[in-house]
Amino acid sequence: MADLAQRDSGPTVEDVDGTPRRIDPAATAQLLGCSPAQVGYCPRCQGLSRRYGPGVEVICRACRAAEASSADGAAR
């Protein structure tokens, strides 16, 4: 039951001690250099990304980096 309530409260990440904490879309927008209205979920990992508006990044930076590193490994 608590797990369902956790999922309904928005995206979370785990602290070092394993305690989940909520990700703030406004803080994410500030880090990404966009407005909170432009923040959305990455379709691959469900992390937050600049999903809407100018400079859109539908796939988050972490997923793109993982994709690039796997492509580099395949090219070798």
Protein Blocks (a to p, Z undefined) as FASTA:
>chain_A
ZZmmmmmnopcdddfkopacdddfklmmmmnopafklgccdfklopacdfedehiafbaf
klmmmmmmmmmmmmZZ
